[in-house]
């Protein structure tokens, strides 16, 4: 479970059927029994107060960002693809969108998101890749600034910024 708010959270009772088999071979019998859990109350602590300048969304866990550019030099009206991958462990599902600030000389398409988030006994981990496609309409040397997302590391009990790398593109 990953809590999304602080306070007392009451989990409902969970019911299920259990099938018991007794005997062997021809003499075996299956008996159905209903089992249920008790109700559980969980006390979720709030995050510490964020320092000045920290903005939502704040994801909780340990993450890093990687920027990948398909070409650094291209012609006017050719498309360029920038991929920003945020990976690590924590509530990565809360990270829904990133916005790149393209210069006015670019026509940008809406980003696509590829989820590779898994939940197992170790918690939630994996990556989210945001793919931005843009088409330059004028020649020149351009810099697309980095993107930052705030996160909270529960082990160190500190807020930190996850930043992509700025991208330099030469348009001929």
C-alpha positions as CSV (number, residue, x, y, z in Angstrom):
1,X,0.0,0.0,0.0
2,X,1.1,3.5,-0.7
3,X,-0.7,6.2,1.3
4,X,-1.6,9.4,-0.5
5,X,-2.7,11.4,2.5
6,X,-1.7,11.6,6.1
7,X,-3.8,10.8,9.2
8,X,-5.7,7.8,10.4
9,X,-6.7,5.5,7.5
10,X,-9.1,2.6,8.2
11,X,-8.6,-0.3,5.9
12,X,-11.8,-2.4,5.3
13,X,-12.1,-6.1,6.2
14,X,-11.0,-8.4,3.4
15,X,-13.0,-11.5,2.7
16,X,-12.2,-14.5,0.5
17,X,-12.9,-18.1,-0.1
18,X,-10.5,-20.9,0.9
19,X,-10.8,-24.3,-0.7
20,X,-9.7,-27.2,1.6
21,X,-9.2,-30.7,0.1
22,X,-9.2,-33.7,2.3
23,X,-8.5,-37.3,1.5
24,X,-6.7,-38.7,-1.5
25,X,-7.7,-39.9,-5.0
26,X,-11.2,-41.1,-5.3
27,X,-12.0,-40.3,-1.7
28,X,-11.0,-36.7,-1.8
29,X,-13.4,-34.0,-0.9
30,X,-13.2,-30.2,-1.4
31,X,-14.8,-28.0,1.2
32,X,-15.2,-24.2,0.8
33,X,-14.7,-21.9,3.8
34,X,-14.9,-18.2,4.0
35,X,-12.0,-16.4,5.6
36,X,-11.7,-12.7,6.5
37,X,-9.2,-10.3,8.0
38,X,-9.7,-7.9,10.8
39,X,-10.1,-4.2,10.2
40,X,-6.9,-2.3,10.4
41,X,-6.2,1.3,11.2
42,X,-2.9,2.8,9.9
43,X,-1.4,6.1,11.2
44,X,0.3,7.8,8.3
45,X,2.7,10.6,9.2
46,X,2.6,13.8,7.2
47,X,5.7,14.9,5.3
48,X,7.8,17.5,7.0
49,X,7.3,21.1,6.1
50,X,8.8,21.8,2.7
51,X,11.4,24.5,2.4
52,X,10.7,27.7,0.5
53,X,10.5,27.2,-3.2
54,X,9.4,23.5,-3.1
55,X,6.4,23.0,-5.3
56,X,4.0,20.2,-6.0
57,X,4.0,17.5,-7.1
58,X,6.4,16.0,-4.5
59,X,7.1,12.4,-5.1
60,X,8.4,10.3,-2.2
61,X,11.4,8.0,-2.6
62,X,14.8,7.8,-4.2
63,X,14.9,8.9,-7.9
64,X,17.2,10.2,-10.6
65,X,16.6,11.6,-14.1
66,X,18.3,10.9,-17.4
67,X,17.9,13.0,-20.6
68,X,18.4,11.5,-24.0
69,X,18.3,13.4,-27.3
70,X,18.0,11.6,-30.7
71,X,20.0,14.2,-32.6
72,X,21.9,17.4,-31.7
73,X,21.9,18.8,-35.2
74,X,19.0,18.9,-37.6
75,X,17.5,20.9,-40.4
76,X,14.5,23.3,-40.2
77,X,11.2,21.3,-40.2
78,X,12.9,18.0,-39.1
79,X,11.6,16.5,-35.9
80,X,13.7,16.1,-32.8
81,X,12.8,13.7,-29.9
82,X,13.8,14.4,-26.3
83,X,13.3,11.6,-23.8
84,X,13.4,12.3,-20.0
85,X,13.4,9.2,-17.9
86,X,12.7,9.4,-14.1
87,X,13.7,6.1,-12.4
88,X,14.0,4.8,-8.9
89,X,11.8,3.5,-6.1
90,X,8.9,5.2,-4.4
91,X,5.5,6.6,-5.5
92,X,6.5,7.1,-9.1
93,X,2.8,6.8,-10.1
94,X,2.2,10.3,-8.7
95,X,4.5,11.8,-11.4
96,X,2.0,12.4,-14.2
97,X,3.4,15.2,-16.4
98,X,6.5,17.1,-17.2
99,X,6.7,20.2,-19.2
100,X,9.6,21.3,-21.4
101,X,9.8,25.0,-22.3
102,X,10.7,25.0,-26.0
103,X,11.8,28.2,-27.6
104,X,9.1,30.0,-29.7
105,X,10.9,28.8,-32.9
106,X,9.7,25.2,-32.1
107,X,6.4,23.6,-32.7
108,X,5.9,21.0,-29.9
109,X,3.6,18.1,-29.8
110,X,2.0,16.8,-26.6
111,X,4.4,14.5,-24.7
112,X,3.8,10.7,-24.5
113,X,4.4,8.8,-21.3
114,X,5.8,5.2,-21.1
115,X,5.3,3.5,-17.8
116,X,7.6,0.8,-16.6
117,X,6.4,0.9,-12.9
118,X,6.2,-2.4,-11.0
119,X,5.0,-3.2,-7.5
120,X,6.5,-6.2,-5.7
121,X,7.7,-7.1,-2.2
122,X,10.4,-4.4,-2.4
123,X,7.8,-1.7,-3.0
124,X,7.1,0.4,-6.1
125,X,10.0,0.8,-8.4
126,X,10.8,1.3,-12.1
127,X,10.8,4.3,-14.5
128,X,8.6,6.7,-16.4
129,X,9.8,8.0,-19.7
130,X,8.4,11.3,-21.1
131,X,8.9,11.6,-24.8
132,X,8.8,15.1,-26.3
133,X,8.7,15.6,-30.1
134,X,9.3,19.1,-31.5
135,X,9.8,20.6,-34.9
136,X,12.1,23.7,-35.3
137,X,10.7,26.3,-37.7
138,X,13.8,28.6,-37.7
139,X,17.5,28.0,-37.9
140,X,19.8,28.8,-35.0
141,X,21.4,27.4,-31.8
142,X,18.9,26.7,-29.1
143,X,19.0,25.5,-25.5
144,X,16.0,23.8,-24.0
145,X,16.2,24.3,-20.2
146,X,16.2,21.5,-17.7
147,X,13.1,20.3,-16.0
148,X,13.0,19.8,-12.2
149,X,10.7,17.8,-10.0
150,X,10.7,17.9,-6.2
151,X,11.0,14.7,-4.2
152,X,11.3,13.7,-0.5
153,X,13.6,11.0,0.6
154,X,12.1,9.3,3.7
155,X,15.4,7.7,4.7
156,X,17.4,10.9,4.8
157,X,14.2,12.9,5.7
158,X,15.2,15.6,3.2
159,X,13.6,17.2,0.1
160,X,15.7,17.3,-3.1
161,X,15.3,18.3,-6.7
162,X,15.5,15.8,-9.6
163,X,16.7,17.6,-12.6
164,X,17.0,16.7,-16.3
165,X,20.0,18.0,-18.3
166,X,19.6,21.1,-20.5
167,X,19.6,20.2,-24.2
168,X,21.5,22.1,-26.9
169,X,20.2,21.8,-30.4
170,X,21.8,23.3,-33.6
171,X,19.2,23.9,-36.3
172,X,20.5,24.4,-39.9
